[in-house]
Amino acid sequence: MAFDNLPYAGYLAAELTLGYGFAPGVRNIGDLGDAAANLVVTYRRKHVEVEVNEDTADVTLRIYAEWDTTYEHGSDPVTFGHNIAPQLILASVAAATTTSVHDAHEARAASLASYSSHRKLYAAAV
């Protein structure tokens, strides 16, 4: 195939599909309206989307709400550059598959509340 000669052809494909249960990747031909779209393969599982650029090895991760079956209203994307170890990327993917957008909002609120309590305790002790 024409894409087999890309520097990172197949990067993370086996890990995502076999190890984490993602659907086989789909090349984004035409999605972005330029030649760069041909270099990106998208993997989806439940409410998680992973885009792998097979030219640069950049990996973008997004989490979607469970109700969003069109994958249009995702969280802000997180992009891992080519110098990030695949183990760290896959650990983030694993964490994303066990959470949801709702859980993330609750965890953020709990973290902020904890920080606020910590500051009050620290101020009282000083």
C-alpha positions as CSV (number, residue, x, y, z in Angstrom):
1,M,0.0,0.0,0.0
2,A,1.1,3.6,-0.6
3,F,1.2,4.4,3.1
4,D,3.4,1.5,4.1
5,N,6.5,3.6,3.4
6,L,5.6,6.3,5.9
7,P,8.3,6.5,8.7
8,Y,5.9,5.4,11.4
9,A,3.5,3.2,9.4
10,G,1.5,1.0,11.8
11,Y,2.8,2.9,14.9
12,L,0.7,1.8,18.0
13,A,-1.8,-0.1,15.7
14,A,-1.3,-3.5,17.4
15,E,-1.2,-2.1,20.9
16,L,-4.4,0.0,20.4
17,T,-6.5,-2.7,18.6
18,L,-5.2,-5.9,20.3
19,G,-4.2,-4.6,23.7
20,Y,-6.9,-1.9,24.3
21,G,-9.8,-3.1,22.2
22,F,-10.0,-0.1,19.8
23,A,-11.6,-0.5,16.4
24,P,-9.2,-0.9,13.5
25,G,-7.7,2.5,12.5
26,V,-9.2,4.6,9.7
27,R,-7.1,6.9,7.6
28,N,-8.5,10.4,7.6
29,I,-8.4,10.9,3.8
30,G,-10.3,14.1,3.0
31,D,-11.2,14.9,6.6
32,L,-8.8,17.9,6.9
33,G,-9.0,18.8,3.2
34,D,-5.3,18.6,2.6
35,A,-2.6,16.0,2.0
36,A,-1.7,16.0,5.7
37,A,-4.9,14.2,6.4
38,N,-3.6,11.2,4.5
39,L,-0.9,10.7,7.2
40,V,-3.3,10.4,10.2
41,V,-5.0,7.2,11.3
42,T,-7.8,7.4,13.8
43,Y,-8.7,4.7,16.4
44,R,-11.9,4.8,18.4
45,R,-13.2,2.9,21.4
46,K,-16.4,3.8,23.3
47,H,-15.7,7.4,24.3
48,V,-12.0,7.7,23.4
49,E,-10.3,8.7,20.2
50,V,-6.6,8.3,19.4
51,E,-5.1,9.9,16.2
52,V,-1.7,8.7,15.1
53,N,0.3,10.7,12.6
54,E,2.3,8.1,10.7
55,D,4.6,10.7,9.3
56,T,5.7,12.4,12.6
57,A,4.7,9.9,15.2
58,D,2.6,12.5,17.0
59,V,-0.3,11.0,18.9
60,T,-3.5,13.0,19.8
61,L,-5.9,11.7,22.5
62,R,-9.4,13.0,23.1
63,I,-12.2,11.9,25.5
64,Y,-15.8,12.3,24.6
65,A,-19.0,12.1,26.6
66,E,-20.7,8.7,26.5
67,W,-23.8,10.3,24.8
68,D,-21.7,11.7,22.0
69,T,-21.8,9.0,19.4
70,T,-20.7,11.3,16.6
71,Y,-17.4,12.2,18.3
72,E,-18.1,15.9,17.8
73,H,-17.9,17.3,21.3
74,G,-14.7,16.1,22.8
75,S,-12.4,17.3,25.5
76,D,-9.4,19.5,24.5
77,P,-7.0,17.2,22.7
78,V,-3.7,16.2,24.2
79,T,-0.9,15.7,21.7
80,F,2.2,13.6,22.5
81,G,5.2,14.4,20.4
82,H,7.5,11.8,18.8
83,N,9.9,12.0,21.7
84,I,7.4,10.7,24.3
85,A,7.9,7.0,25.1
86,P,5.1,4.8,23.7
87,Q,4.6,3.3,27.2
88,L,3.6,6.8,28.5
89,I,1.2,7.3,25.7
90,L,-0.4,3.9,26.2
91,A,-0.6,4.5,30.0
92,S,-2.6,7.7,29.2
93,V,-4.8,5.8,26.7
94,A,-5.4,3.1,29.4
95,A,-6.4,5.9,31.9
96,A,-8.7,7.5,29.3
97,T,-10.5,4.2,28.6
98,T,-11.4,3.9,32.3
99,T,-12.8,7.4,32.8
100,S,-15.3,9.7,31.3
101,V,-15.8,13.4,30.7
102,H,-18.2,13.5,33.7
103,D,-15.6,11.7,36.0
104,A,-12.9,14.1,34.8
105,H,-15.0,17.2,35.8
106,E,-15.7,15.6,39.2
107,A,-12.0,14.8,39.7
108,R,-11.0,18.4,38.8
109,A,-13.5,19.8,41.3
110,A,-12.3,17.5,44.0
111,S,-8.7,18.5,43.3
112,L,-9.5,22.2,43.6
113,A,-11.4,21.6,46.8
114,S,-8.5,19.7,48.3
115,Y,-6.1,22.4,47.3
116,S,-8.3,25.1,48.9
117,S,-8.5,23.0,52.1
118,H,-4.8,22.5,52.1
119,R,-4.2,26.3,51.7
120,K,-6.5,27.1,54.7
121,L,-4.7,24.5,56.9
122,Y,-1.3,25.9,55.8
123,A,-2.4,29.5,56.5
124,A,-3.7,28.5,59.9
125,A,-0.5,26.8,60.8
126,V,1.7,29.7,59.8
